[in-house]
Amino acid sequence: MSWLPESKDHLPLTWWKGHPIYLSAMVAIGAVASMVFTAVLMAAAPATLEYLIFTFGDWARLHLWAPVTYALVNPPSFWLLISGVMFWRFGEAVERHLGRTSFIKLLVVLLLVSPLLITLASLLGPSRGCAGVTEIFFGTFIAFAALYPHVMLSLIFFSLEAWMLAAAIVGVNALMALAGRDWIGLLILAGHVGTAVAYIRYEQGILTLPKIPTFQATPPASRNAPKPTRSSGGNVNPTPAPKVKKHSPAVDDILDKISREGMHSLTPDERRILDQASEDLQKRKG
């Protein structure tokens, strides 16, 4: 029995008072709970945090779990609460679009970006550590902006398209890293932005992974070519072209309403329609 059945890839994990609960909500709640966990460790056993935070020296000390456990170290912060709410909202949209399995892959890739870049940078100069989920949440927002660049996001006094807000945040963070000569921080920022955008473009079929060339001897093309099928009337039917991998919103009107008014604006009937459409789309792909 699979933990991630393909037939339920676009369906919520559960329901609570008529509202669907997706994996993004669980991750956001877990991030808030990790603040309590971190606060308790900081008060009772602060030295324990050194075993959870990732630094380049962890490989020598055999802290092989640190590239994963660093995300659990989140000191209490009001900004983390805001990031969690944003992840809940935008991460759910990304999860519904890609499906739960692909969404988990995105989170895993974003989780490993910081340890990988810190390791590469440490080979050339001074090292630093990383902790927390803020960068992972930010990468998920970049993925949302790559999926829905022209969705209007309402701020306090005005509204901006998603790509504009993402560009403004990236620009400000880049200037802050540049002013502080934080070259590793600038590298990590570029890594998360590039990884999120590249992953979305890959899922949309725009980018493809490079293929390793093989040097095996191949038979003549005439022997290896697929034979055309012949219909009952005697006509030759060409071999159908392979389907291009592409994700698209199942119900445009409902997704437009989500982008304008948010998930909370959907009626129970609209939620059922959207979930049913997602399940039908997944069955057709299968």
Number of C-alpha atoms within 10 A of each C-alpha: 4 5 5 10 11 17 14 17 20 25 22 19 15 11 10 7 5 10 15 17 16 21 19 26 19 12 17 23 15 13 23 20 14 20 20 15 16 20 16 13 16 15 8 10 11 12 10 12 17 15 17 22 22 27 22 24 14 18 14 8 9 10 18 14 14 22 23 16 18 24 21 22 24 21 19 16 11 9 10 20 17 11 22 25 17 17 25 21 19 22 28 24 25 25 24 22 20 23 21 25 15 17 21 15 12 22 17 13 16 24 23 14 18 26 23 15 16 22 18 14 18 16 10 8 9 10 15 16 16 20 23 20 23 18 21 24 26 24 26 27 25 28 28 27 24 21 23 16 16 14 19 18 17 14 9 5 5 8 13 14 15 23 21 17 18 20 13 12 13 18 12 11 15 19 13 14 17 13 10 11 11 13 14 20 21 18 16 19 21 13 17 25 21 14 19 25 18 17 21 23 17 15 15 17 13 13 12 12 6 6 6 6 6 7 6 6 6 9 9 8 8 8 9 9 9 10 12 12 12 11 9 7 6 8 10 12 11 11 10 7 6 6 7 9 11 12 15 11 18 19 14 11 12 18 18 13 13 16 19 14 14 15 19 9 13 17 12 12 9 14 17 14 15 23 20 15 17 22 19 15 17 16 12 7 10 8
